[in-house]
Structure formats: structure tokens, C-alpha cells
Amino acid sequence: MSTTVVQTQATPNGANGTKPGETETHCDHADSAHESSKKKQLLPHTINPRVMEAQYAVRGALVLRAMQHQRALDSGEKMPFDEIIYCNIGNPHQLRQKPITYFRQVLSIVDYPELATLAPSAYPPDAVARALKFLDNCPGGTGAYSESQGISCIRQHVADFISKRDGVKASADDIFLSDGASQGVSIAMQILIRDSMDGVMIPIPQYPLYTATISLCGGRAVGYYLNEEANWTMEIAELRRSIREARQEGVRVRAMVVINPGNPTGQCLGIENMREVVRFCEEEGLLLIADEVYQVNTYGEDCNFVSFRRVVTELNSPIELLSYHSVSKGFVGECGRRGGYMELHNIHPEVFEQVYKMFSIGLCCNVSGQVMVDLMVKPPAEGEPSYELYEQEIAALRGSMTRRSKKLSAALNTMRNVSCTPIQGAMYAFPTIRLPAKAHAAAAQAGMAPDTFYCVSLLDATGICVVPGSGFRQKKGTWHFRTTFLPGEDKMDMVIDKLRRFNDTFMSTYED
């Protein structure tokens, strides 16, 4: 390597980093490095633009800011709060929800079968028997690949669960076990979307998984607005407006997503509304994608979950239907297990083969997640040793989440410039915030949407991390935020008090 020494003249302000008369050394490898940089393939302007376009607000910039605050707290820095409370995502165990005992017992033996012998008194006999039966059906245990579609006995248990829930005949052959519901949604979109003029109708507000996945696949998200004034119901006139305007733009609308119970909106659809939706899909020739991961999370006497599988069957409808469920939500809350399933109904056999191929490319979904799906759909039965404790734990979780949902929505409705519809289902409140003109101006100056500015201010003042409504899309001129009600009952009053005091201060600061 050769080295060249050159004499330089410093600019008056020393912009080139030298003093008058100093020498600056240049190495030939600097030019080589410059040439090398021209060959880099992973630069923001050279990677797939669809990746740059995709956004996922629930794990976005606000969460990164919360993590920075957490690191500051860990290093001993003084903050206006002593902990970060992550209300941005439905992650129950992160907020100290206790796992279901029977589920963890079975899974621990499946992972380490010797425990059944080493610590027999630690396990009820039905948990041991369940684990050993699973190992008989999957001799390699959780460390081996399974069938690409999922372990057959677990798929059968899923089919039995659907049959019992809906009063219909379900088949294990129509079930695909997946890494959470998200994997199944992603595969469906990859199969469905052919080019940029293929559209998928999604609810607004929506869960960002859908816009992100549609963007990655190069399709068009076609929004339809839920009616907040009528507790976020689906209105057929709005569905017709949405599809008509999209088609006028040349978009080939091929499918519609329904999230029930709603995320982020927390509504639970009535059966007549669901029948209208199915008939609309029939009339317009749409595939229906039913995201039903919150199906056990309903909190009102009049809020009983009904699946689209049941409605489609009762109407004898020919529409194509993809339905999803997950162990991440409900009262299981095992998000990190990444277990879920997708059921295919009225799908062409040759397309079914392509779905199978897509799952085969990933070999199989994780086996621990499959075990958790099995436990979710086939918990301890009455008369078995673990049944009583299981029922007690589920009842306690249901009661606690019901109380927290009602407490949060009631509190939000007493806060200044805040209103919230009743929380019928899921794990979230999605209140409207009416922000003063000065707050809009301050947000614009900070380069943020007004609700993002509110949420950042909330985080910086209280340590509470929520998600701005703009991350879910919303009707123009309205502003919201989404928060879970997953903090334990021992913390819920504290969270509400912090939110109320922050909101009062914020509104006083920016109101005229």
C-alpha cells in the first residue's frame, strides 16, 4: 500500500480539520473504500421499495423511544417516572399475566420428558398423560420438524373444537397450523395479490399487520370506515362506497378483511351484521378473511362471539373463507410461543395445494406453538385432575379483564376532551381525543401527527407507552390512541391516575 503526503491550506474556520501549515495524509485504501461503497447492495434507495413502504405502528418509533427511556432508567438516570408501562401491544405475560398452570406443566414435560420421572409429584397425572401422548404422536418432540401442515392429531383437535363451537362439521384436512395468525395472513396475501392493482378491503381503523403485509406483497389496501358513532359497526352502505370507488380507479378488489372482535376498536359484531357482510361478499365475489383471534375476549352480556364459519355454513354461502385463531390472545396470552391456525373453507383444491406448498417452503411452524394450540382447543375436561384449577384460572382472568375493561372505558369518558365507546371485546380501548389548535401547531412544529405528539408527550411524562390512532388509520379530522387494559388490577388505578393527570396538564397547556 502506498501513502501520499500533500500540503493543505486550512480554511479560516478550520473546516477541513487542519491548522495552517499542517499536512494531511491520504491512503490509497480510502479511494478503494469509496469504490467499494458504490457496490453496496443494501442501501435505503436500493432495497425493495415495498419494505420501505411497510409500516408497523405497534412496534414503531414510539416503542423505540420507550426502550431508550428504559435504558436510561436502567443506567440510573433520573426520569419523571420509575418504570415503562407497555400498553402499546396485546402482550399479556409482559404485563405479568400468570400463565395457565396446566399448559405450562404439559409443555415442560414435552420439552424435557425426564421430568415426569424426576419430579413425579410436581405434575398431576393428566398433565403427564397428555404430554406423553403428544410425544407418541411426534417422536422427535419439540426439537423435530413436524408435517408442514401441522401435527395431524393437533389439527384433528382443532377441527373438533370448531365443530363443537359452531355446530358444524370441520375437517382436520382444512386446518393449517401456523406461527401465530400472522404467518397464515402473510401466506394468504402472497397467494391472493398478483400485482399493484389487486386490492384487499380492510377496516379503518385497522390492525397494521394488514397494511404492512399488503404493501410487502405489492397490493392495494382498500379502506372501509367503521362507524364510531354506532360503536364501530360495519355498514353495508360504506362497504359499497369503498368497493365502488376502488373499482372506479381500476383496482381489482378480491377480498375483505374483518377483525372480530375488533382490533383496535374493541367492538363485537352482531350476527345480523355478519350475515349482511357474508351476503355482500357473495354479491361482490369477495374472499372473506376472518381475523378471530380475540374470540373468547368478550365482556358484555350482549356480546357473544359468533364465528364467520358458522354464519357462512348456516347461510349455505359459497363464499371462500379463511379464518384465523391464535394462542397469543384470549386468556392464554402465550404470544412468544407463536402458535395459531388457519382454516380454509370453500377453497379450490388446486389452490389448497398451493397453500400447502407455501407452508412447505418454511418446512413447518414451530412445534412448541403447535402444542400450545392443542392445549388451547382441548383443555382439561371435566372430571380430570387439572380441570378445577384450570376453570378457576380462566374464570379469574375473565373476571379481571372484564373489570379492567369497564374501569378503563368509564375513566376515559370522564377525562377532559376524551371519549371512548364501550369495550365489548379484545384487549384494547380506542378513545377519541379532541386536541386544541395549539396542540396541532406544536405537533406540526415537531414534525408529528397531532395524536402522535400527544402519545409521545404521554410517554415522556409518565412512562406509559400507547399507540397513536394514526398508526391504525382513522377518519380524517379525528384523533385517537390505542391502549391495552392488560396492566394488572393492582396497577390499573395507577395507570388511569397517571393518564388523567397527564391529560389535564396537556389540555391546560394547549387550550386557548
Beta strands, then each sheet from edge to edge (+ up, - down):
strand 1: 3-7
strand 2: 23-27
strand 3: 85-86
strand 4: 175-178
strand 5: 198-204
strand 6: 220-225
strand 7: 252-259
strand 8: 287-291
strand 9: 321-326
strand 10: 340-345
strand 11: 418-419
strand 12: 428-429
strand 13: 432-433
strand 14: 464-465
strand 15: 467-468
strand 16: 481-484
sheet 1: 1+ 2-
sheet 2: 3+ 14+
sheet 3: 4+ 10- 9+ 8+ 7+ 5+ 6+
sheet 4: 11+ 13-
sheet 5: 12+ 16- 15+
end
